[in-house]
């Protein structure tokens, strides 16, 4: 009896010591300690589209088509892809790739992953058109869509390959989601991918630990053996954690801290343009705009934004360059078309913004019948994008110069999202626009095309902009494979968008990382710290 | 005593019921869970399907009763954001918050009470006036600013204390503790001070006021007449009589400490319920938001209940009065 007790006690003690030893494992020279704003929600690559999660999951799971640090596509798990018939793409699967549990990656795993991820409601807009992923032979998979899909390979940079046998053995063949009451899916904190890092430990909401996958098929450009990611929501704390040497690298550096960090000895800042651009969207459909008044404060029984002259007036009145210089402290690029550097289909020579010209804007407004301007409410999302509140205030003061009084309505993101999704109930708002896959075609089909539930177009066209000529260009683009022809269509679409002032384009923000000088890694537009490319001196 | 207990319990249940209504309505006013889960890109069909699955289309009253039924049978459901059972999430986070709040409570009593006694015994001293004035500052400086100042001083400039996290923790069955490791204790210092500072001022002022009252009473004068030392009079005679209100207030303050911990946890990235709650808010994680509110309410109500009962034990008059009241009504 007594002996048993002693044994149990010493076992417990041993367990505690073990836990201690594990916890105080010294941070070796090649351990990267890094931090960002939010924790990864899950380690299951298919059950969320949260971009922080995706950037961490990318370390463990390889995507079917790779993504370079400059956001170009490159061979990943697939070494080659060619169109095979009208609606089919044929992918050649890399040989010799092994999952972290040692099993070989086969064509079946690729087909399984495609079908698994496409079932998630979160990925419907990207992969919903895929009908079937068919294993042709041991190293070939055909992806058959419901219609032609020229940018499918580009979309596949977000398609993560998971072991089918592992998923089956752990009862996560289907994407786990909210329905599973009272249980936690195995794939939430376990992973079996083929990526450059293996998942050592996922402590939800607190810490994620990776170690180098020695059997990785690709090359390591860095020397990191181990990495620990910690979310720190409060920005001042995150910056302090870096400057007090508790972390080696942080993402999402607040703009006002950039100079301070650059000035501190031994630290530096690195930035990259985000795959996103900010724009002011104006109601293109309603006959009577929402939240709009005449100069006397009486509701205006019209929609001034349906008049191109008003749209042009706004475009010429809002000085995007000034916003970039002052509000964004230079950490952004002015955008002149509905695309930004790094997007597939971006046309650099067209990217020239409307000149700022207050006199011209006033004249246009007078011609449109509003010589004294009007009053309009601007819906302004308070989170999610950088310095939105200041952008809205700057916009208001710039439009005041042409007699338009802007009433800013700041909204926390959940409220803003609800307003758009359940409406959209806004005639004038600030928002970040992007193609889902980073191709301008997605911007065309989702953000700019006329909203149509049947055709599945304009899903995020929240201002209901509509232009028949533009819709025709989009319809032709989605079925065109010839690169030269596609370029021509991209150019036509972007030109129409600019001439018709689809929206007042503002800027492409940069995302900023800060790190100790001993650490080097290129900042990436998708916010992924690629651990395989991190070097610690 | 039994009637008194019953009476208090009924009160507690009523409070919890009211909070459950608030938690239920708040959950659906902070945003649209479907918009938050599916994001902006989802198709209308998927939205409708999810809406139906989460039973958001049902009438509000029916949804509330379903929610209440789930609560009563202990089914808190899954968090939308974390995709895990809420009960696990809470169990994981509660120790961190409770340890932080307890540390702050101990600090506030250990510093506040002697400070108050000293101030009452020597009201004319300049140092006392200075301390009492600065205690007002202690109450009025926003917690997050204090937190950032602390981090700036002790992490960034001096490099003595970690700026975030809980350090190493030991795990015992369902509880994790940072009290037993060096790094855990080091990590605890700044958040605990930050959380305690307002409480120290409160306890000190309370102790001072109570002491001043007691010091004027006859038996203190007799004690002095007996030739007892100041120290003996202040601490063993006077203080003992001021302890009951101090204990009561501190007990109730424990509830506030847990609630205020939200801000402190955010600043120091303390892995407790506060950070969990803020994440839930930003994701419109309705089940988690309501569960947090219910857990907090339960905590408050339990503390109040215990304090009430202790009071009744300590002071028989309360017991009798409530019995008479109960019999009369």
Interface residues (C-beta under 8 A of the other chain):
Chain A: X16 X19 X20 X23 X24 X38 X39 X41 X42 X47 X48 X49 X121 X122 X124 X125 X128 X176 X177 X178 X179 X180 X181 X182 X183 X184 X185 X188 X204 X205 X206 X230 X231 X232 X233 X234 X236 X237 X238 X240 X241 X243 X244 X245 X246 X383 X412 X413 X414 X415 X417 X418 X420 X421 X422 X436 X446 X453 X456 X459 X460
Chain B: X30 X31 X32 X34 X35 X36 X37 X38 X39 X40 X41 X42 X43 X44 X46 X47 X49 X50 X53 X54 X75 X77 X78 X80 X81 X82 X83 X84 X85 X87 X88 X89 X92 X144 X148 X151 X152 X155 X156 X159 X162 X163 X164 X165 X168 X169 X170 X171 X181 X183 X266 X267 X268 X269 X271 X275 X276 X278 X279 X282 X283 X284
